[in-house]
Amino acid sequence: MNNYISKRLTWLGLVMCCAISTNALGQNPLGNVELSIQHVQGSVYMIMRPGGGGNIGASIGEDGVLLVDSLFEPMAESLVRAVRSVSDGPIRFLINTHVHPDHVGGNEPLRDQGVLIFAHDNTRSRFLLERNRYPRQGGSFAPQPSAGARPEITFDSEVGFHVNGEEVRAFLAPPAHTDGDVFVYFPESDVLHLGDVFRTTSYPIMDLYNGGSLRGTIAALDLAIDMAGPNTKVIPGHGLEIVDRNSMIEFRDMILDVRAQVLSMLREGMHLDEVMAANITAGYDAKWGQEAGWTAIDFVPIVYYELGGSGRLEDR
């Protein structure tokens, strides 16, 4: 068994053992997570959990609260507490950036409190599937979300919200993380929320099961970089801090470099096993390769196959 497959199976085994242990104990640790909130600039705040996954954007002001994403369902009460620590205003709107559970899990509890939920047409369509498949753990399945979690209002390209002194724009990005990726721009505050298209804690996740792609990831990042100015603040879908345009450029350039190296190897006739053995991400692993659920072992093969690679050494 080659080293790539061996590492992948080891990770899957650890995930299954942890899941079994958690279920056997009847525990849901997510319900005990306390969220933190910090001011970004203007009317915008970032709400995050320890580890920085599923970061939420929040426009907070005299018109009430607009949220971007809703984390996992058990975190809904903590999410509301975080908002209440800075505002007593009504939570009016929620925008889902894509369909993954760490961004839409809190939809139903918030809807029960009168919040209107918005998403792209493609994202809502995923809610209607009998079960959903996600890229981590080699392609894990999840049951259909409840009807109460479904976005109530959808759009095909863009929707605007006039709230808290600015016209907040939510618009479809190129198919990057999924085919329903939505960017949210707060123009007066000069803040961008990019969902999981941009992350600072791991390599990019192109969710092939839900329409994501390498080409779209690069195009989406180019779009965000072109929009951002020197003072623009950026909320990453996964990350431990608020960042800026330079961080997006660094992330995009890393992807372009990995793509160029893989393409060069493909032109030399190299197969996936050989590409993986070359360890082309060694210079990047310390920064983007430390999230156990998504490393170069997951990222590089997607690049390889989208560029036209096929087969392994064993297939010769």
Phi, psi and omega in degrees: 000130182288164187296324179300310181292321181299315179297321183295317181292324177299315179297316180299321179296319179295318179299315182295319179297317180296318180297317180296318181296317180297315181294321182296328181275351180068031184252148171230091186298339181297331181291345181259003183280129175263132182266153176248155179228138178220148180286135176267287168187160185062229180265006191257137176237160172242131176249130184217156175259163175304133184097343171074031179259137178071040184302137183256137170262148181215121169271122186230126181187202187292338179273356182114210189233133170243126181254147171246106182078165191221012178058197178281153182305316182296346181269001186301316181296319178294325177298313179296321178298320179298317177297315183294342178290343179234349183205141172261003183288158181293141172276111191258319188229150175223127177250124174270127179280338176186187195266353188294146188301331180282001177238345182234359185299328181275006183304308187296313177301324179288320177299323178297341177263010176093012181280134175273132186251130181241148175197169174288155179307317183295327179292314178300323181300330178290330178295338185270352179288149180297327172208155182246148178243138183234158192284334183292159178062031178076013180105073182272153181253152176223149180291165179299131175299154181294158180301327181291346180269351186290140174302137182272332182233129180236165180215159183260339179221313184201150173218145181243148177235125176263099189210139174053042171083011178208159175267101181284128182253125172245123187216152181290131174264165173304152184294101188245280175287316172218181177269008176239021183299131178240129169266145177236123182243129176254095192292319180289322176284338182061057180230136176247132169248122188251012182055211184270009171296326181238128181217147182251001184247359179200170171297159181297143175256112174262104184280094183294334179290338183237030170088010179285162181201157174293312181303315180293326178298315180295317179296319180294318178294321175302317179299313181295319180296319179294327180287326189282143175252186183294338181253003181292133174259143186236128175262114178279149177300322174228126182169160186260359182203163173284136184234193184223189183302321182298325179292323177294320179297316179299317179296313179299316182293326174299315180298316180298322179294314179298317179300316181297318180294317179296317180299319178299318180292323177298319180293337176273000178084017183281144178266172186302317180302321180289321178297316180296321181294335180288344176053052187291345181265009186308321182286349182249346188298326182297330182267316187243002185250022186257359177273113190305327184279353181203100182237192178301333179298330178269321188285309188298317178301326178296317177299314182302310184288324179292332178278001175107006179290154177203147173086167179228172179304321183295340184276351182286000000 
